[in-house]
Amino acid sequence: MHRRIIAPGALAAASLLLAIPASAAGYSPGAPGIGDPYYPYYGNGGYDVSHYDLRLKYQPATDQLEGTATIQARTTQDLSRFDLDFLLDVSEVRINGAKAAFATSGQHELEITPKTPLAKGTPITVVVRYSGVPSTKSAYGFTTWHRTPDGAVAADEPEAAWWWFPSNDHPSDKATYDVSVAVPNGTQAISNGTLQSTSSQLGWTRYNWRQNKPQATYLATLALGRFDITTGTSEGGVPVINAYSKDLGDNDGAARASVERTGEIVDWLSGYFGPYPFSSAGGYVPNTTTGYALETQTRVYYSPKQFANGSNTSVVVHELAHQWYGDDVSLKGWKDIWINEGFARYAQWLWSEHEGEGTTQELADYVYASHPADDAFWTVKPGDPGPDDQFDIAVYDRGALAIQALRNEVGDDAFFAILKGWPKEHAYGNASVADFQKYAEQVSGRPLAGLFDTWLFQPSKPAAPAARTASLAQAAIAPVRPKSWQKIEATNDVHRG
C-alpha cells in the first residue's frame, strides 16, 4: 500500500475535489464492451483481471447455484463505474471492502458503481455474491448452461461464463482461477487445472480446483454430476485427469477408447508444438444432448455424440492441439479464429499422416479439388470470416490449406520451427493473424504477405500455382480421397451444437 501525505493547507481543496461529481473530475464509465467488432458487448472496458476466485454451492435436483466471486483486477482508466458480464441474481457487491451500488442493463451487463471513483492503476478486489437457477437464464435467445440427468455443464464458445460467474468475458483478458464447488455427496464437480483438495461435511463434498496459468473466460468449464474419474500420467510426465458420466450408455466404451489416449496424443503433439504448456491434461464426457466438443483449458469437453459411431481419436487430436493453439496462445480478437481452428484441423492432418491414412499434402490436394471455383466455400475468408461464418467449415479446411501452402513455401525446416516456436513466442498471451504472419516471416526469412492474402483474405479460390505445388493441379483432375477423410469430416461440427 502506498500512502500519500497531504499538506494541511491542501485538505480543504481535497475535500472540495471529492464533492465534485466523478464525471467532472475526469472519471468516466468503463465501456460496456471490450471493443471486439464481432461481439460489441462482450467483455468490458476500464480494468484488467488477474485472478478469479469462485466459491460455489450447487444443488443438482433444482439446478440452484449460489456463489461468491472474488475478482482481483487493476483499473486501466479513471473509472466512475464499470461492468461485468453476468446473468444470475446479485445480492451484494463490494469493492476493496466497501459496498458498491449495482444494476443490470442490456442482455448481460452488471453495472457496478464504487462508493468513490477509482483512479487509473488502482488494484481492486471485487466481491460479488449471487444465486440463481442458470437453466432459466438466457441472453440473445440462447443458453450455454446445459442440464444433464444428474447435474449440469457450462461449456460453450464464444461465451459460457455469464451463466455461472461474473467476468470480463473476452479472450484478451486472461486470468488464473480457483474454483471451489460444494455438491451433495455422490455428486462430483469438475473444472480446469488440478484438483487441490476435497473435503466432506454434513452431506456435502467440496472440490477445490486450480488453474495456475492464464485462461480465457470461455475456456473455463464446470461439470456437475456423477462421474467415473480416471487419473494417470503420460509417458512425457503430464498428469491426466479424465471423467465420464456414469450414464453414457452405449457411447461409454467408445468415449473411453478415445479420451483415454489423451496422454499419448499430448506427448505426440509435443513433438510438433513444444512442451505441453499446462499443469494437467484430460477431458470429460457428460451425458449432454449437444453435438460439439470444446477445448476447455486442460479439461476438454466432449459430447457423447462425438463417439456415437465408435472411437474418435481425430476429435481428441483436434481439441488437444488447441491447448497450444487457442488456449496457451489465445486470439486477440474473435476475427483471429483461424489461429485456433486452422491449426487444430492441421493437427488432424498430421495425425492422419502419423496413422498412415493420408499425408497432409494428400489431404490438402483432396480439399482443394473437392471445392470448385464457384463453391461458396471460397467466399469465406479464414483470416477474418465475420461473426456469422466464424465456425464455417472453410475456417477449418481452407484454414488448414493455408498452413500446407505455408509449409510448401518455406520448406519443412522453417515450417516446423514456426509450428513449435509460435506457442513459446506468445506463451500464455494473445496474438493475431498479423502477428503470426510477422513471426513466420521472421523465422523463414521470406516475405509472406502475398501468400497470407491469397489463402486467408481473398474471397475466391486460389490458383493452383499459388500453392507452390503442382500436385494441386493434378488433384483437380483426379482427386483421391485419403483413408482418414471420413474420420476428419465427422468432426466438422466440432464447435457447433
N, C-alpha and C positions, 0 to 999 in steps of 0.2 A: 504494500500500500504506500502511495506517495502522498505525503501531506504538504500542502502549500500554506505558508504563513502569510496572512493578510495583515498589512499595517493597520493600526487602529483608525487612521484617517480614512481608510478605504471602505470601512464597514458600512457606512451609510450608503455609499454608492453601490456596494454589492447588494445591499438589501433592496435598493431601488431596482436594480437589474433583475432580481428574482421576481419582482412584481410585474415585469413586462411579459406579455404573452410570448410563449415559446417561438411562435412564428416570427414575431417582430425581432426576436433576438437571433434570428438566423437558423433556428431549428425547423426542421420540416419532416413530414411523414416519410417513412421508407416506402418505396414503390410497392404496389400490391402484386407485382410480377417481377421476375429477375431480369427480364428483357429478352427471353427466347422467342424469336418470331413464330416458331411453330406452336408454342403454347404460352400466349402472352401473360396469363395469370398464374403460371406455375412458378414456384419459388417466390422470393421476396427480396426487396432491396433494403440496404441500410445496416446489414450486420452479416457476420460470418460465423458459422457454428463450428466448434471444435469437438464437442462431445455430447452425446445423448445418453442420459441415464434413465431407463424406463423401469418403473416398478409397478407391475400389473397383477390383477387378480381376475380370473376368468371362470365362468360357470357354463360348461358345455350344454347343459339342459335348456338354458334360457338364452344363451348367447350374450349374457351380460358381461361387460368388460369394465373394470374400474382401474384407474391408473393415476400415477403421479409421474410426470415427465420433468426431469431437471435438465435444463439445456445450458451448456456452457458456450458462450459466444463473445464476440467483440464487435462493437459498433464500427461501421465504416463511413459514417457521416454523422453530423449533428442531428439527432433524432428527437422529434416530438412524440412520435408513436411508430409502431412497426406491426407487421402482420406475421402470423404463422399460418400454414396450410393445415386445416383440420376440420372434421365434421362432427365429432362427438360433443356431448354436452359438458360445458366447462362450469365448474363451481367456484374456482378461485385461481387467480394469477398473482404471483409475486415476482418482483424484480429486485435483486440484491436485498432480499428480505422484506421489502416494503410492498404492501398490497398495490396492485395496479388495476385500473379500470379496463374492461374488455367488452367487446361487442362482436357480432358476426356480420359479415357483408358478403355480397356476391355468392358464388356457388360453394366456396370452400375456404373463405378467409376468416381468420380470427384476428380482429384488430385489437392491439394492446397499447394502452396509453400509460406510461410510467408516471409515478407521482411527481417526479421532476424530470425535465428533459435530460437526455443522455448525450454527452459530448462525444465527438468522434474519437475512436480509440479506447473507449471505456470497456473494460471487461464486465460482462453481465452474466448473472446466474438467473435464469428464468425458470420458475416452478409453475407448472400447470396441473391442477387437479381436475380430473374429469371422469365421466362414466357414460354408459350408453349401451345400446344394442347395435353393433356395427352393421348387421344384416338389414337393418331398417333404414340405413342411410344411403343416399345416392347423390351423385353430382354429375351434371351434364348427361343425365339419363342412364348412368351405369353405376355398377358397384364393382370393386375389386376384392371384396371380402367374400370368401367362398365357404358356405356352410357345408359340413360333411356329416354323415350319420352320427359321428361321435365327437364333433367339435367344429373347428373352422380353420381356414388357411388365409393368410394375407400374402399374395404373390401376384404381381402384375407389372406391366410396363406400358406407358411411361410413368404411371403413378400407382401407389398402393398404400403409402404411409398414412394418408388422411383418415383412414378408417380405424387406425389403432394408435397413432401417436402424432402430436403436433410437430411440425418440422418446417425447414426451409427446403421445399421439395423440388430440387433441381440438381442434376449430377455435378454441377460446378461447385457446389458447396458440400464437400465430403467431410465426414467426421468419424470418430471412433464411437463404439457403442457398448453399454452394459444393459442387458435385457434380463430382468428378473421377473419370473411369472409364477404365481401360485395357482394351482389347479387342484380339483378334488383328487384324492388318492385313486390311483388306477388310470388317471389321465396323464399324459406327458406334454411338455412344452418344448418345442424345438426351435432354435433360432440360429443365427450366424456365429461363426467362430468356434470357440471351445467352451465346453461345459466346465465352469469353475467349481461348482458345488451343487448339492441338493440337500434339502432338509425337510422333515415332515413334522407337522404339529396339528393336532385337533382335526384330523381328517383331510388336511390339505398338504400338498407337496410343492415346494418352491424350487424352481430350476433357475440357476444363475448362469447366463451365457455372456461371453465377452468377445467382441470383435476389436482387436487391438490395432488394426490397420485401417486407414481411411476408407470409408464406404459411402457410396451414393445412396440416397434415401430409397430409390426404387429397388435397390438390391438388398435392403433389409427385409427379412422374412420372419413370419411367425406361424408355426403349425401347432395346433392344439387337438389332441385326440389320443387314441390308443394305438401305439406303435410297437413294432419289434425293432429294436435298435441293435445294429452290429457295429463293432469297432475293430480297428486294426491299424497297421502301419504299412505304407508302401515300401517296396524294396529300396527306394531312394530316401526313406525316412520321414515321409509325410504322414501324419496321423489322419486316419479316415474314419468318418462317422456317417453311417447311413441309417435310414429309418423307413419302415414300410408299414402302412396301415394294416391292422390285423384282419380287415375285411376286404382285401383286394380280390378275393375270389380267384377266377381262372387266370387273371393277369399276374398273380403273385410270383409264379415261377419265372416268367419272362422278365419281370421287373428286376428280380434279384440277379438273374443271369446277366443282366446288362449293367446295373448300378454297382454290383459287387466288383466290377472290373475298373472301378474308379481309380484305385491306386496304380494299377498297371498303366492306365491311359494317362494319368498325371505324369508319371515317370517318362512315358514315351513323348508326351508333348514338351516336357522339359528339355528334351534333346533339340527341339526346334526353337522354343521360346525363351529358354533360360530357366534358372531355378524357380520352382513354384513360389509365388510371392506371399502366401498366407500361412497362418498357423495350423490350419487343418483343411481337409477337403472332404467332399461327400455329397450325398443327395438324399432326398426324401420323396416318397411316393404316397401321398394321401389319397383317400377314396373320394376324389372330386369328379365332377362331370365335365370339367374343362378339357380342351384338346391340346393345350400348348405346354411347353416346358419353358423355364426361365432360369437365367444364370445367377440367381440369388447368391451373393458372395459367400464362398466356401461351402454352401449348403444348397445345391441346385434343386429346384422344384421340378418334378416330373409328374405329369398327369398319367393315370393308368392307361389312357388311350394310346400313349406312346408305345405300349407293349402289347396291344391287342392282337398283333399279328406275329408275336414271338419276340425274341430278344432283339434289341435295338442299340448296338454299340455306337452307331453313327450319331444318334442324338446325344449320347453321353460325350462323345468326342466334341461335338459342336458346343455344348454347354460348358465343358471344362476348358475349351480353348478361350472362351470368354473370360475366364479367370485372369488371363493375361490381357486379352484384347477386349476391353469393355469394363472390367472390374478394377484391375490394377491400374491400367491407363484408361481413364473414362473420357467420354466425349466432352468437348467444351460446350457444344450446343447440340440440340437434337438433330440438326441438319448433318452432323458428322457421323451419322449412324453407320455409314459404310465401314468405318474403322472397327466397329463391333461385328457387324454381320458378314461383311465380305471375308474377313479373316477367319471367323468361326466356320463359314462354309468352306473356305480353302483348307482348313484343318481336316474337314471331312474328306476332301480330295486327297490329301496326304495320307490319311488313314486307308483310303481305298488302295493307294499305291502300296502301302505297308502290308495290306492283306492280299496283295496280288490280284486285285479285282478291277484294275484300270488305273493308269497313270494320271497324274494331274494334267498332262498335255492331252491325253485321250479324252478326258472329261471336258477340258476346255474346247477341244475340237467338236465334241458332240453338242455341247450347249450352243456354241456359235452356229453350227449348222442347223440346229433344231428350230431356230427362230429366223424366218425370212425377213428381209429388209422392211417389209410393211407391217411386221408384228408390233403391237403396242408395247411389247417387252422393251424395245429400243427407245421408246419415248420417255421412259423413266430414267432420271439422272441419279445414279447411286451417290454421287458426291454432294447432292442437295436435292433429295427426292420430293420434298414437300410433305406436310403432315399426313395427307391422305394416302401417300404411297410410301410412308416410312418403312413399312414392313412388306412392301411388294416383293414378289419373287425376284425381280430384277436387281434389287439391292443385294440379294444373296448371290444369285448366279452371275449376273453381269458384274457384280462386285468382285466375285472370285475370278472371273475372266480378266478383269483389270489387274489382279495380282499376278496371274500367269503371264500376262503381257509384260508386266514389270520384270518378272523373272527372266523372260526371254530377252528383254532389252539390256539388263545389267549383267546377266550371267549368274550362275549358281553361287559362286563365292560371295559376291556382293549381296545377292538376294538373301541368302541365309544369314549373312551378317546383319542385314537390316531386320530380318524377322526376329532374330534373337536380341538385337541391340535396342529395338524400339521400347519394349517394356522396361528395360533398365534406364533408358534415357529419360522417360517420363514416369518413373515408378511412383505409384500412389497419387498421381496427379491427373491433370486433364490435358487433352490435346485435340487439335482439329485436323481435318484433311490437309489443310495447307501446311500445318506443322509436319505431317507425315511426308508430304512431298519434299519439303525442305530437308528433312532428315535423310530420305532416300537419295537425294541429290548429293548430300554431304558425304554419305558412305560410299556411293558408287562413283562419285566424281563426274557424273553425267547430268546434262540438262534434261529434265523430265516433264517440263510444263506441257509440251505437246501431247505426250503420252497420257498424262493425267486428264487433260482436257478431252481428248478423244474418247477415253474409256469411261470417264466418270461424269462428264458435264455436257456432252453433246447428245441431243435427243434423236439420235439416228444410229444405224448400225455401222460400226467402224469398217472401213475397207480391210480386206484380208491382209494387205501389206502392212497396215498399221500395227498388226500383231507381231510383226518381225518374224513371221514363220510361215513357210509355205504349206505346212500341214493343215492350216485352217482352210485354205483354198481347196485343198484336196478333200477335206472333210465335207465341204459344202456340196460335193458331188455324191459322196457315198459315206454318210455318217454311220459309224458303228457304235452301238450302244454298249458302254462298258458294263461289266457284270454288276458293279456296285450301284449303278444308277437308280435302280428301283429302291434300294435302301435309302439313298440320299434324297430322292424325290419324296419319299414317305415322310421326311422331316420338313417339308416345305411350309407347313402351317405351324412350325415350332413355336412361334411367338404370337400366334393368332388363335383366339379362343373359338 
